Amino acid sequence: MTITPAILSISSLVRSSSLLLPLLLLLLLLLLLLLLLLLLLLLLLLLLLLYNSYIIFSIS
């Protein structure tokens, strides 16, 4: 009884895959962009920490 709606939803998903695929690609692109931004932020933080430690070492 519960299997039939699942099959119907899967078939409807396959039918609307022409609409679903660009959406998934867009989502993947957004995720990749977010990951890149996070990596850049992490790199910036690391550079800032290194710069701060360099200043501290140059003073002492």
Secondary structure, DSSP 4 states (H G I P E B T S, - for coil): --HHHHHHHHHHHHHTHHHHHHHHHHHHHHHHHHHHHHHHHHHHHHHHHHHHHHHHHHH-
